[in-house]
């Protein structure tokens, strides 16, 4: 049976980024991945710029840091100097304004005493050339690459794109992910379950996980355990780059999904993973994309989605390292646990002065979704009968959508 790491490598080995598209730079692109290199079209700042309010001076006029200078210009942000400074002259200047020719330093306003006839007394240390000035091109030079391929667009990236005049960019689009829940026992959330029925929680849960991973969920509702109903709904789902199926993938009499997938041309690459919960996970591909058959128990579906579907979505979006981001934390208390497979146990992760600390939350198994409401992470416990001690380091998968 495959390990989780082996199964993840198979998934990522069969998934490739989607073809780039050109999009306007609007808030809808938050989280998108650049598919092109972006360079600066100008020096930034485009001129020597004052870092604070004060006066622009010639440092040679103030060898002792004190003296009286004549104000010959006033430069505010958005204006340009009207003349160069000569000996004994200064220009009143505001933060962000261009430095006039001849000046090589800025004295802050707090060091000035206004006098009559447009003069000002300076009482300060001797100014250094370049004092309180950002030189032209200090932030960016024309032609500098400011955002490489693979950059994830966030607020800072939006600011940089605007700075260099980019209003459109090539990005890898968010993949559409179809979600289909299967099972005779399922009814929609707005219905009251009858005898032997339960509401479909997996469909909405998986759609929310898809959205949080950067995908575009497409809900397909519920399919009954009948090949004639499964086949057309699965075929419709295969039109999306990714299809998520929940339920019907184990070894029971009504676990019909694997055969229907084979009939529709899907090649299965694995159908079991050594993990708990989520052992009967199925992954396959077809010419149009990827298929995940997730177990029907809700925690199994959720865990498999985080470990395998989220990385696939991130790869489709063009992210360089789409693998799950595990960290190490120490146990906050003793914890005895026996398991025949590596287990992803719901847990509460807290950052304390000593670092990350994790506490397993009470959980009775793969049907217990309520326990996840108390969790913000999954603690990874190895197979075997162990008594884990407080302070022992364990691997932890933070749940990115949890608090």
Buried (B, 14 or more C-beta within 10 A) or exposed (E): EBEBEEBBEBBBEBBEBBEBEEBEBEEEBEEBBBBBEBBBEBBBBEBBBBEBBBBBBBBEBBEEBEBEBBBBBBBEEEEEBEEBBEEBBBBBBBBBBBBBEBBBBBBBBEBBEEEEEEBBEBEBEEBEEEBBBBEBBEBBEEEBEBBEBBBBBEEEBBEBBEBBEBEEBBBBBBBBBBBBBBBBBBBEEEEEEEEEBEBBBBBBBBBBBBBBBBBBBBBBEBBBBEEEBBBEBBBBBBEBBBBBBBBBBBEEEBBBBBEBBEEBEBEBBBBBBBBBBBBBBBBBBBEBBBBBBBBBBBBBBBBBBBBBBBBBBBBBBBBEEBBBEBBEBBBBEEBEBEBEBBBBBBBBBEEEEEEBBBBBBEBEEBEBBEBBEBBBBBBBBEBEEBEBEEEEEBBBBBBBEBE
